[in-house]
Amino acid sequence: MPISTSRVGVLADATLVGHTRHQTALRLLPFLFVLYIVNYLDRTSVAYAAIGMSRDLGFSDRVFGLGVGVFFVGYLALQIPGSLLAENWSARRTISGSMVVWGSLTALTALVHTPTQLYLARFLLGLAEASFFPGVMVYLSHWFIQKDRAKAASNFMAAIPLSLLIGSPTAGWIVGHHWLGVAGWRWLFVLEGIPAVALGAIAFFRLNDWPKEAPWLTVEQRDWITAELEAEKPVDRRGVPLLETMRSGRVLLLGAVAFLAYLPGYAAIFWMPTLLKRQTGLSDVQVGSLLAIPFGVTLVAMLFNGWHSDRQLERRWHAAVPVLLAALGALGLIVFSPSLVMTLCLFSLMMVELASLPVFWAIPTEILSDTAAAGALGGASTIANIAGFFGPSAFGYLHTRTGSLASGYAAMTVSWAASGVLMLMIPGLRQKARDAGTEAEAICGEGFA
């Protein structure tokens, strides 16, 4: 059997390497995928509950926009601590604990009656969810070599469009019905909170923090993964103080790119159900079902983009192009006359922006040392999610202030276009990926399909 030698001298035959990469992906990604579906369902459930809340509680667009945005005030507070906790303590415990707490808080949101209660519930939910995403990104960097990382992230983050694809018709149906004298939107929070609690408990026992702790791998497999990940780390691996990390030009650039992409992205996700409802006058169930179309398109785009990025060993353009396409979609909503078909097509183009996420979030762990990468993930995610507060709130404010959607769509266009341009300015990615990929290809073959 042919034998190849890795960069650190660990002997590994092609069959073992291919089997290890495939087995690792099969063991971890489906489970993490399900966790992120639940995460995004809980985070975005308010977008569909808003239809019922505005009807039953009389919440205005401004109240709803602020209720969506205040989630990110809490979310921002624990982003960096959450990523550092995952890197320096335990990603498994960070992920598990976050899920149990946020699931409980989602269910309790069903008790909301006033705007103040909504703001408090969303703020606490943001605190609870803050460490989950950076924790998972750190976790993936503990298990997947660079050649597989964007593909792993895309398989994980495909949960975003799939959760919306599943959640749209489901949430629309739940909100449109009453059970036991309780409004459907209240049931929506309860039914979407319970799975997070259950899966958080399961995650504690199912996940392993490091390959060396995994009983489902052989000794040879554990040694190979550990050696490869160690060899891929930057030469300069000195610890970097958090304040210095946050002042880094690369980290600030990553944060700016993500902020400008997330600003219109969150506005679109949270406002689309309400906008389509008002434009068409369709039922809650019909609105939810039709919005499955843009998210279905996004799911395919995200999986293809992550796969193609790894295949070409290129990050910058694969992160930028989907964002630039989203800018064209927002511009189209201003230019073209509104119709159901045209609106759904342009919504689909806007949501393709999500296809950039797995490629973009693979970048920090490839260009920075361990501590710096963890800080960069948390820092860039913090900067990005400031947009989660301002995006939905600003869109609601602009609509209320001007009485027109054009100003909101124009702001989306400019923000996405700026993000795409800045994405192309991230330095050193293509050559680094190509160099790493040449070595990885020689060592690993094509084991992670």
QUIVENQUI-V356561 format. One record per pair of residues at least 4 apart in sequence whose ideal C-beta (glycine too) atoms are under 6 Angstrom apart, sorted by the first residue. I is the first residue (numbers start at 1). J is the second residue. D is the distance in whole Angstrom. If there is no record, write none. Layout:
# QUIVENQUI-V356561
i: (I:I)
j: (J:J)
d: (D:D)
This chain:
# QUIVENQUI-V356561
i: (1:3:3:4:5:6:6:6:7:8:8:10:10:12:12:12:14:17:17:18:18:19:20:20:21:21:22:22:24:25:25:28:29:29:32:33:33:35:36:36:37:37:38:38:38:39:40:40:40:41:41:41:42:42:42:45:45:45:47:47:48:48:48:49:49:49:50:50:51:51:52:52:52:52:53:53:53:54:56:59:59:61:61:62:62:63:65:65:65:66:66:67:67:68:68:69:69:69:70:70:70:71:71:71:71:72:72:72:72:72:73:73:74:74:74:75:75:75:76:76:78:78:78:78:79:79:79:79:80:80:80:81:82:82:82:82:83:83:83:83:83:84:84:85:85:86:86:86:86:87:87:90:91:91:91:91:92:92:93:94:94:95:95:96:96:96:98:98:99:99:99:100:100:101:102:102:102:102:103:103:103:105:105:105:106:106:106:107:107:109:109:110:110:110:112:112:112:113:131:134:134:134:137:137:138:140:140:141:142:144:144:144:145:146:146:146:147:147:148:148:149:150:150:150:150:150:150:151:151:151:153:153:153:153:154:154:154:154:157:157:158:158:158:158:159:160:161:161:161:161:161:162:163:164:164:165:165:165:166:167:168:168:168:169:169:169:171:171:172:172:172:172:173:174:174:174:175:175:175:175:176:176:177:178:178:179:182:187:195:202:203:208:208:209:211:211:211:212:212:217:217:233:234:237:239:240:240:240:240:242:245:245:245:246:251:251:254:255:255:255:256:257:257:257:258:258:258:259:259:259:260:260:260:261:261:261:262:262:262:263:263:263:264:264:264:265:266:266:266:267:267:267:267:268:268:270:271:271:272:273:276:276:277:280:282:282:292:293:294:294:294:297:298:298:298:301:301:301:302:302:304:305:305:306:308:309:309:313:313:313:314:314:315:315:315:315:315:316:316:316:317:318:319:319:319:319:320:320:320:322:322:322:322:323:323:323:323:323:324:325:325:326:326:326:326:327:327:327:329:329:329:330:330:330:330:331:332:332:333:333:334:334:336:338:356:364:364:364:364:365:368:368:368:372:375:376:377:387:390:395:397:398:398:398:399:402:405:428:429:433:436:437:440)
j: (13:11:13:443:11:10:227:443:231:227:231:224:227:16:17:224:445:444:447:445:447:23:221:224:447:448:447:448:143:29:448:32:33:155:156:156:159:199:156:159:159:163:195:196:199:132:44:160:163:163:167:192:106:192:196:49:188:192:270:273:171:175:273:53:185:188:54:64:175:284:56:175:183:185:57:59:185:59:183:63:64:396:400:396:400:115:392:393:396:70:393:118:122:270:392:389:392:393:119:122:123:75:122:125:126:76:126:385:388:389:123:389:123:126:127:126:130:385:382:385:82:127:130:131:130:378:381:382:378:379:382:85:130:131:134:135:134:138:374:377:378:88:374:89:94:91:94:135:138:138:374:209:135:138:139:209:207:209:97:131:135:135:203:200:203:204:131:132:103:196:200:197:200:128:125:128:129:196:193:196:197:124:125:128:189:192:193:190:193:121:189:186:189:190:117:118:121:117:135:377:378:381:361:377:374:144:152:365:210:148:149:152:228:232:366:436:437:440:152:448:362:306:309:310:358:359:362:306:307:310:157:358:361:362:302:303:306:358:357:358:162:299:302:303:163:354:165:295:298:299:354:299:167:168:295:292:295:296:170:171:288:291:292:288:289:292:188:288:284:285:287:288:285:184:187:188:184:185:188:284:284:285:184:183:184:187:186:191:199:206:207:213:214:213:222:225:226:222:226:221:222:237:369:369:371:244:245:371:372:375:251:372:375:379:376:379:380:259:380:383:422:419:422:423:262:380:384:383:384:387:415:418:419:265:323:419:266:384:387:387:391:415:412:415:416:353:388:391:392:271:391:392:395:272:350:392:275:395:291:287:280:287:287:340:286:287:296:344:347:348:351:348:351:352:354:305:352:355:354:355:308:318:355:358:312:318:359:433:434:437:318:430:319:359:363:429:433:424:426:429:321:359:356:359:360:423:420:423:424:352:353:355:356:353:356:416:419:420:420:349:352:350:352:353:416:413:416:417:346:349:350:350:409:412:413:413:336:346:346:409:406:409:342:343:360:368:373:376:377:373:372:373:376:376:379:380:381:391:394:408:401:402:407:408:408:407:409:432:433:437:440:441:444)
d: (5:6:5:5:6:5:6:5:4:5:5:6:4:5:5:5:5:5:6:5:3:6:4:6:4:4:5:6:6:5:5:6:6:5:5:6:5:6:6:4:4:4:5:5:6:6:6:5:4:5:5:5:4:5:6:6:6:5:5:5:4:5:6:6:4:5:6:5:6:6:6:5:6:3:5:5:6:5:6:4:5:5:6:6:6:5:5:4:3:6:6:4:6:5:4:4:5:4:5:5:5:6:4:6:4:6:6:5:3:4:6:6:4:3:4:4:5:5:5:6:5:6:4:6:5:5:5:4:4:6:6:6:5:3:5:6:4:6:5:5:3:6:6:5:5:4:4:4:4:5:4:5:5:5:4:6:4:5:6:5:4:5:6:5:4:4:5:4:6:5:3:5:4:4:6:4:5:6:5:3:4:5:5:5:6:6:3:5:3:4:4:4:4:5:5:5:6:6:5:5:5:5:6:5:6:5:5:4:6:5:5:4:5:5:6:5:6:4:5:5:5:5:5:5:6:5:4:5:6:4:6:4:6:5:6:6:2:4:5:4:6:6:5:5:5:6:6:4:4:4:6:5:5:6:4:5:4:5:6:5:4:4:5:5:4:6:6:6:5:5:6:2:5:5:6:5:5:5:6:5:4:5:5:6:6:6:5:6:6:6:5:4:5:6:5:4:5:5:6:4:5:6:5:5:5:5:5:5:4:5:6:5:4:5:5:5:4:6:4:3:6:5:5:5:6:5:3:5:5:5:5:5:4:6:5:4:6:5:4:4:5:5:4:5:5:6:5:4:6:6:4:5:4:6:5:5:5:6:6:6:6:5:5:6:4:5:6:5:4:4:5:4:4:6:5:6:5:4:6:4:6:6:4:5:6:4:5:4:5:4:6:5:6:5:6:4:6:6:6:5:6:5:5:5:4:5:5:4:5:5:5:4:4:5:5:5:5:4:4:6:5:5:6:4:5:5:4:4:5:3:4:6:5:4:4:5:5:4:5:5:5:5:5:6:5:6:5:4:5:5:4:4:5:6:6:6:6:5:5:5:6:6:5:5:6:5:6:6:6:6:6:6:5)
